[in-house]
Amino acid sequence: MTMAVAGWSGDDAAGRSGWTLGRAFAGIELVIIVLALLLFSQGLLSLLFVPENATEGPAWMRAIFYPFYMATLVFIVLRPRSSLNAIARSFLLLLPVLMAFASYHWSIMPDASFRRAIALFMTTLFAIYLASRYDWADFIEVLAATFALLAVMSFLMAVLMPSKGIMHEIYPGAWAGIWYGKNDLGMNMAKGAHLFLCAMIFRPKRAWLWGGFLVLATLLVLLSTSKTSLLALLLGLGGVGALYVFRRGPLIGIPLVYFAVVFGVGIVLGVEYAPKFMFGLIGKEPTLTGRTDIWEALFTQIKDHPWFGHGYAVFWLDETGPAFWVRQRTEWLVPTAHNGWLETWLSIGLVGVVLFAIAYVSTLIAALRGLLRGKAAYWALISTLVFLLFSISESNILQQNNLGWVLFAATAAKLFGARPLSFKEAHHHKSAAPDL
């Protein structure tokens, strides 16, 4: 029996109702995802409630992440085909995460390592789900929308609350936005500018919108006065332009690659044999603002636990442990290694570094394979290289509850094959029912 409702048959009405509910759920899901990404940015809340250079925030701030962890698990259950396919294809990303769990057995603070390993696992799982949930165009636009909010919040913080949004004691006048330091603002806005440009490419109908945010992000990078972020901005925007030219044809692309390689080798040789001159060009000291002093002190501690590290993400927590000697030598309260690779080595040893290196190289190879196919390379290849650039001066590898790690892990998962799957793709049936 059917019932006519406003000109619709009962079946039509049920179908329309299901479509409406599906749209409503997708909207709620999108809001949760964007809120989670904002939380992973570690902006605003950390600025307001966590002391500068603190190694860990209050317990209530950690608890804020728990509902988003639960939401991730619920989303995976509701879309099992796409999610399980993405998880299986992203096993290289999960290997160093499993190493973080294993470090419980030799950690200098076992309980803290295990707790933080769970947070890393859920952060990575969220990234993999994000990769499986959206196609490339929607994936880029969801990330761009998140960074647009971060850009607006940072601008308003600096204008309306300059005591918080602008630095005064160290680097006076440099903008920090909703973060503690200028480097955090610059780093995030450099990534945001790259995302906005990619969004213009993927969604040309909204190019005017993303173009406006591109201008704002570029302005914030300049106001941060972060030289590394400016370099990342040039790499991101220039890389998109260079890739566009390269894809126009081999007659242009081959010379472009040749000169890029020569230029890259020249920079490496310059840093190696004329460091004062090279760093002077960007207003930096050869010590990278004291980072090399930290690295030298860290190698002494790495030698004590070279293969498996001190335990995941706990080296800096024990004030009377090995971090004490690093702080004694550098004469300040060092909060991180300021280098992603050394931070990983401290946490899960050389074995962990090798496992991540395999995942990174595999990601880079996958990005290179798509160099001439589709638009994904405009984000995937260049963002993978920018991640490597930031890993030299920031602890951005295998970081729990961290937006930079989410961006890399989600991009890697998509390159490994994570995508929304239809029923037909998952089961090789004739039915084309959507993956719910």
C-alpha positions in Angstrom: 0.0 0.0 0.0 1.2 3.5 -0.8 0.3 6.9 0.5 0.5 10.0 -1.6 2.2 12.9 0.2 2.2 16.2 -1.6 2.3 14.6 -4.9 4.9 12.0 -3.9 4.2 8.3 -3.6 5.0 6.6 -0.3 8.3 5.1 -1.7 9.3 8.5 -3.1 8.5 10.2 0.3 10.6 7.6 2.1 13.4 8.1 -0.3 13.3 11.8 0.0 13.2 11.5 3.8 16.3 9.2 3.8 18.1 11.7 1.5 17.2 14.5 3.9 18.4 12.6 6.9 21.6 11.6 5.0 22.3 15.3 4.3 21.7 16.3 7.9 24.0 13.6 9.1 26.7 14.6 6.6 26.4 18.2 7.8 26.7 17.2 11.5 29.7 15.0 10.6 31.4 17.9 8.7 30.9 20.2 11.7 32.5 17.6 14.0 35.4 17.1 11.6 36.1 20.8 11.3 35.9 21.2 15.1 38.3 18.3 15.6 40.8 19.9 13.1 40.5 23.2 14.9 41.2 21.4 18.2 44.2 19.6 16.7 45.7 23.0 15.7 46.4 23.5 19.4 45.6 27.2 19.0 43.7 29.5 21.3 43.1 27.0 24.2 46.8 26.4 24.6 47.5 30.1 24.4 44.9 30.8 27.1 45.3 27.9 29.5 48.8 26.3 29.1 51.9 28.0 30.3 54.5 28.8 27.6 57.1 26.0 27.2 55.0 23.6 29.2 55.4 19.9 28.2 51.8 19.0 29.0 48.5 20.8 29.5 45.9 20.3 32.2 43.9 17.0 32.3 40.7 18.7 31.3 42.2 19.9 28.1 43.2 16.3 27.2 39.7 15.2 28.0 38.3 17.5 25.3 39.8 15.2 22.7 37.9 12.1 24.0 34.5 13.0 22.4 36.3 13.4 19.0 38.0 10.1 19.4 34.7 8.5 20.1 33.1 10.3 17.1 35.9 8.9 14.9 35.1 5.4 15.9 31.4 5.9 15.3 32.1 7.3 11.8 34.3 4.3 11.0 31.5 1.9 12.1 29.0 3.8 10.0 31.2 3.7 6.9 33.1 0.4 7.4 33.9 -0.4 3.7 35.7 2.9 3.0 37.3 3.0 6.5 38.6 -0.5 6.6 40.0 -0.2 3.1 41.8 3.0 4.1 43.2 1.4 7.3 44.5 -1.6 5.4 46.1 0.5 2.7 47.7 2.8 5.4 49.6 0.1 7.3 52.9 1.8 6.7 51.6 4.8 8.7 50.5 2.6 11.5 53.8 0.7 11.9 55.6 3.5 13.8 52.4 4.1 15.7 52.5 0.4 16.9 56.1 1.1 17.8 54.9 3.9 20.1 52.7 1.4 21.9 55.5 -1.1 22.2 57.7 1.5 23.8 55.6 1.1 27.0 57.8 -1.8 27.8 61.0 0.2 28.0 59.8 3.8 28.5 61.2 5.9 31.3 57.5 6.8 32.1 55.4 3.8 30.9 52.0 5.0 31.8 52.5 8.4 30.0 53.9 6.7 26.9 50.9 4.3 26.7 48.4 7.2 27.2 50.1 9.3 24.6 50.4 6.4 22.2 46.6 6.0 22.4 46.2 9.7 21.5 48.6 9.2 18.6 46.7 6.2 17.4 43.4 8.0 17.5 44.9 11.1 15.8 46.2 8.9 13.0 42.9 7.0 12.8 41.1 10.3 12.5 43.4 11.3 9.6 42.9 8.0 7.8 39.1 8.3 8.2 39.3 11.9 6.8 41.1 10.5 3.8 38.5 7.8 3.2 35.5 10.1 3.7 36.1 12.7 1.0 37.4 12.7 -2.6 40.4 15.0 -3.3 38.3 18.1 -4.1 36.2 17.9 -0.9 39.2 16.9 1.1 41.1 20.1 0.1 38.0 22.3 0.6 37.3 20.9 4.1 41.0 21.6 5.1 40.9 25.0 3.5 37.7 25.9 5.4 39.5 24.9 8.7 42.5 27.1 7.9 40.3 29.9 6.9 38.8 29.9 10.4 42.3 29.7 11.9 43.4 32.7 9.8 40.4 34.8 10.8 40.7 33.9 14.5 44.5 34.8 14.4 43.8 38.1 12.7 41.1 39.0 15.2 43.3 37.9 18.1 46.1 40.2 17.0 43.8 43.2 16.4 41.5 42.9 19.3 43.8 41.3 21.9 47.3 42.5 20.9 48.7 41.5 24.3 48.0 37.9 23.4 48.2 37.9 19.6 51.4 39.9 19.1 54.7 39.0 20.7 56.3 41.6 23.1 59.3 40.3 25.1 60.9 38.0 22.4 60.6 39.2 18.8 58.6 42.3 19.7 56.0 43.2 17.1 55.9 39.7 15.5 52.4 38.4 15.1 51.5 35.0 16.8 47.8 35.0 16.4 46.1 32.3 18.4 49.4 30.5 19.1 52.3 31.3 21.5 55.0 31.9 18.9 55.4 33.6 15.5 56.7 30.3 14.0 53.4 28.5 14.8 51.4 31.3 13.1 53.7 31.4 10.1 53.9 27.7 9.7 50.1 27.2 9.8 49.4 30.2 7.5 52.0 28.9 5.0 50.1 25.6 4.9 46.8 27.5 4.7 48.0 29.7 1.8 48.9 26.5 -0.1 45.5 25.0 0.7 43.7 28.1 -0.5 45.5 28.1 -3.8 44.7 24.4 -4.2 41.1 25.1 -3.4 41.0 27.7 -6.1 42.2 25.0 -8.5 39.8 22.4 -7.4 36.8 24.7 -6.9 37.2 27.5 -9.5 33.6 28.7 -8.9 34.7 29.8 -5.4 38.1 31.1 -6.5 37.1 34.6 -5.4 36.5 33.3 -1.8 39.7 31.2 -1.5 41.7 33.9 -3.2 40.7 36.3 -0.5 41.9 33.9 2.2 45.1 33.4 0.2 45.8 37.1 0.5 45.0 37.0 4.3 47.2 34.0 4.9 50.1 35.5 3.0 49.8 38.7 5.0 49.8 36.8 8.3 53.0 34.9 7.2 54.7 38.2 6.5 53.5 39.7 9.9 54.8 36.6 11.7 58.3 37.5 10.4 59.1 33.7 10.4 61.8 33.1 7.8 61.2 29.4 7.7 57.5 29.9 7.1 58.2 32.4 4.4 60.4 29.8 2.7 57.5 27.3 3.1 55.1 29.8 1.6 57.3 30.3 -1.4 57.8 26.6 -1.8 54.1 26.0 -1.6 52.9 28.7 -4.0 56.0 28.5 -6.3 55.7 24.8 -6.3 52.2 25.0 -7.6 53.3 27.3 -10.4 56.3 25.2 -11.3 54.1 22.1 -11.4 51.7 23.8 -13.6 54.4 24.8 -16.0 56.0 21.3 -15.8 52.7 19.7 -16.8 52.3 21.9 -19.8 54.9 19.8 -21.7 58.3 18.1 -21.5 60.1 20.9 -23.5 59.4 23.2 -20.6 59.3 20.7 -17.8 62.6 19.0 -18.3 64.7 22.2 -18.1 62.6 23.3 -15.2 63.4 20.1 -13.3 67.1 20.4 -14.3 67.4 23.9 -12.9 65.5 23.0 -9.8 67.9 20.2 -9.1 70.9 22.4 -9.7 69.4 25.1 -7.4 68.7 22.5 -4.7 72.2 21.1 -4.8 73.6 24.6 -4.8 71.7 25.4 -1.6 72.9 22.2 0.1 76.5 22.9 -0.8 76.2 26.5 0.3 74.8 25.5 3.7 77.6 22.9 4.0 80.6 25.0 3.1 79.4 28.6 3.6 76.8 28.5 6.4 77.2 32.0 7.7 76.6 33.5 4.2 73.6 31.3 3.4 71.8 31.8 6.7 72.6 35.5 6.6 70.6 35.7 3.4 67.4 34.9 5.4 68.5 36.7 8.6 69.4 33.6 10.5 72.4 32.5 12.5 74.1 29.2 11.5 72.8 27.8 14.8 69.2 28.2 13.6 68.3 30.3 16.7 70.0 27.9 19.1 68.5 24.7 17.6 71.9 23.2 16.8 72.9 23.6 20.4 69.9 21.6 21.4 70.7 18.9 18.8 74.3 18.6 20.0 73.1 18.1 23.6 70.4 15.6 22.5 72.9 13.3 20.7 74.5 12.6 24.1 71.1 11.3 25.3 70.4 9.4 22.1 73.6 7.4 22.5 72.2 6.0 25.7 69.1 4.5 24.0 69.9 4.5 20.3 67.7 1.6 19.0 64.4 2.0 20.8 64.5 5.4 22.5 63.3 6.6 25.9 59.7 5.8 25.3 57.1 7.5 23.2 56.7 11.3 23.9 58.0 11.3 27.5 61.6 12.5 27.2 60.7 16.0 28.1 58.2 15.2 30.8 60.6 14.0 33.6 62.2 17.2 34.8 64.8 15.1 36.7 65.4 12.6 33.9 67.6 12.9 30.8 65.9 16.1 29.7 67.5 17.8 32.8 71.0 17.4 31.4 69.9 18.9 28.0 68.4 21.9 29.8 71.5 22.3 31.9 73.7 22.4 28.9 71.5 24.7 26.8 70.7 26.9 29.9 66.9 27.2 29.1 63.8 25.1 29.5 63.8 23.3 26.2 60.3 21.9 25.5 61.0 19.9 22.4 63.9 18.7 20.1 62.8 21.3 17.5 63.5 18.6 14.9 61.0 15.9 13.9 63.5 13.2 13.3 65.5 13.7 16.5 62.2 13.9 18.5 61.2 10.5 16.9 64.7 9.1 17.7 64.4 10.2 21.3 60.9 8.6 21.6 61.1 5.3 19.7 64.7 5.0 18.6 66.4 4.4 15.3 64.0 1.6 14.6 61.1 4.1 14.8 62.9 6.6 12.6 63.5 4.0 10.0 59.8 2.9 10.1 58.6 6.4 9.6 61.2 7.1 6.9 59.8 4.1 5.0 56.3 5.6 5.3 57.5 9.0 4.2 59.5 7.8 1.2 56.5 5.7 0.1 54.3 8.7 0.4 56.7 10.8 -1.7 57.0 8.1 -4.3 53.2 7.8 -4.5 52.9 11.6 -4.9 55.5 11.6 -7.7 53.6 8.9 -9.5 50.6 11.2 -9.7 52.7 14.1 -11.0 51.1 14.1 -14.4 47.7 12.8 -13.4 44.8 14.9 -12.1 45.0 17.8 -9.7 46.0 16.0 -6.5 49.7 16.6 -7.0 49.2 20.3 -6.5 48.6 19.5 -2.9 50.0 16.0 -2.3 53.5 16.4 -3.7 54.2 19.9 -2.5 52.7 19.5 1.0 54.8 16.3 1.5 57.9 18.3 0.7 56.8 21.2 3.0 56.3 18.7 5.8 59.9 17.6 5.3 61.0 21.2 5.4 59.3 21.9 8.7 60.6 18.6 10.1 64.1 20.1 10.1 63.2 22.8 12.6 60.0 21.6 14.3 58.9 18.4 16.1 56.1 17.5 13.7 56.5 13.8 13.1 54.2 11.3 14.9 52.8 14.0 17.1 49.5 13.2 19.0 46.6 15.7 18.8 48.6 17.7 16.2 47.1 19.3 13.0 50.4 19.1 11.1 50.5 15.3 11.7 46.8 15.0 10.6 47.5 16.8 7.4 50.5 14.6 6.5 48.9 11.3 7.6 45.6 12.1 5.8 47.4 13.0 2.6 49.6 9.9 2.8 46.5 7.7 3.3 44.9 9.2 0.2 48.0 8.6 -1.8 48.0 5.0 -0.5 44.5 4.5 -1.9 42.0 5.8 0.8 38.8 7.1 -0.8 35.0 6.8 -0.5 34.0 3.4 -1.7 30.7 2.5 -3.2 29.0 -0.8 -2.5 30.0 -2.0 -6.0 33.7 -1.1 -5.5 33.8 -2.8 -2.2 32.0 -6.1 -3.1 32.2 -6.2 -6.9 28.4 -6.4 -7.2 26.3 -4.8 -9.8 24.6 -2.6 -7.1 25.9 1.0 -7.0 24.5 1.8 -3.5 26.5 4.5 -1.8 28.7 3.7 1.1 26.8 4.8 4.2 
